[in-house]
Amino acid sequence: MFSISLHINIPDFDRIPIEIDCPICGLHTWVTIGEVRRRDFTICRGCHANIMLEDHLGSVHRSFRNIQHTLETFGR
């Protein structure tokens, strides 16, 4: 008899870039999902304003956890 094993690599979602618009000048700036999840600051490349990245109601963090849990469950 033979056995089959399945190994799933969970991607690093924190490194995925997303595009946001500056609330002051409207110019787009690239940030990572990890920066949003950690509620970091970024600087607009147009007007140089400080932009506070907000994970509204923890939705990014919850989505990250749900995807990770689904992939771990699927891999069992």
URGI-V730989 format. One record per residue. N is the residue number from 1. SS is DSSP state (a for helix, b for strand, c for the rest). PHI is phi in degrees with one decimal (999 if undefined). OMEGA is omega in radians with two decimals (none if undefined). Layout:
BEGIN
n-><N;N>
ss-><SS;SS>
phi-><PHI;PHI>
omega-><OMEGA;OMEGA>
END
This chain:
BEGIN
n-><1;2;3;4;5;6;7;8;9;10;11;12;13;14;15;16;17;18;19;20;21;22;23;24;25;26;27;28;29;30;31;32;33;34;35;36;37;38;39;40;41;42;43;44;45;46;47;48;49;50;51;52;53;54;55;56;57;58;59;60;61;62;63;64;65;66;67;68;69;70;71;72;73;74;75;76>
ss-><c;c;c;c;c;c;c;c;c;c;c;c;a;a;a;c;b;b;b;b;b;c;c;c;c;c;c;b;b;b;b;b;a;a;a;a;a;c;c;c;b;b;b;c;c;c;c;c;c;b;b;b;c;c;c;a;a;a;a;a;a;a;a;a;a;a;a;a;a;a;a;a;a;a;c;c>
phi-><999;-128.2;-126.5;-118.4;-118.3;-124.2;-122.5;-111.3;-89.9;-79.2;-67.8;-86.9;-67.8;-64.4;-94.9;-75.3;-80.9;-131.7;-105.1;-121.8;-103.7;-66.8;-69.9;-95.6;-103.8;84.3;-72.2;-79.2;-136.3;-94.3;-134.2;-100.8;-62.6;-61.7;-65.4;-67.5;-62.2;-85.5;58.1;-76.3;-106.1;-137.0;-111.9;-64.2;-80.2;-97.6;-97.7;63.2;-78.5;-78.8;-115.0;-86.4;-86.4;-118.7;-90.1;-58.5;56.6;69.1;-66.2;-66.8;-63.2;-63.6;-63.0;-59.5;-63.4;-64.9;-64.8;-62.5;-63.8;-63.5;-66.3;-67.4;-66.9;-65.0;-76.2;-80.9>
omega-><3.14;3.12;3.12;3.08;-3.13;3.12;-3.13;3.04;3.12;-3.11;3.12;-3.09;-3.13;-3.10;-3.11;-3.14;3.03;-3.10;3.07;3.08;3.09;3.14;-3.11;-3.06;3.10;3.14;-3.13;3.12;3.13;3.04;3.09;3.11;3.10;3.11;3.11;-3.12;3.14;-3.12;3.11;3.01;2.99;-3.13;3.10;-3.13;3.12;-3.07;3.10;3.07;3.03;3.14;3.08;3.13;-3.06;3.04;-3.02;-3.13;3.10;-3.05;3.12;3.14;3.12;3.14;3.10;3.13;-3.13;3.12;3.13;3.12;3.13;3.13;3.11;3.13;-3.14;-3.10;-3.12;none>
END
